[in-house]
Every structure is written in structure tokens, then in C-alpha cells.
Amino acid sequence: MLVKTPAIKLGVEVRESHIEEGRLIMSGVANAMPCTVEIGGHELVRLIGKLVRPSVIALVIKSVFISEPRA
């Protein structure tokens, strides 16, 4: 995943996820820095609503069958 801000672009790799106190906790690395993303229930519902579109579903299905390019 690539996170872009006006100041920097960060390559983010989610390495694990779990539920804690009603929040989805995803942890991994952003470039070389450890990072954590916490998403609450209402945020998660909004995010899923934005992702459940035909173009995103098609990308998910396509990605299952196409291997990721090697660096």
C-alpha cells in the first residue's frame, strides 16, 4: 500500500491485524518505521461502503489470479 501526503510518500505493509476494544488494529511498517492503524466501527462501515463498488470488486478478483510483480 502506498500512502501519499504533500510532504512524503510511504510504502506501508500491514503485517498483522486484530480486534481490540471494538476497534480494528492493523500493525506493520511504513518504510522502515513501525506503525499502527486503528479503525473504529463507524469508520470501518464507511470504509467498506467506499470499497463495495464494482471496480474495486473487479480489482480484488483480478488480483487473486495475477501474481504481484517482483522487485
Secondary structure as UniProt FT lines:
FT   STRAND          2..4
FT   STRAND          9..20
FT   TURN            21..22
FT   STRAND          23..30
FT   TURN            31..32
FT   STRAND          33..40
FT   HELIX           41..51
FT   HELIX           54..65
//
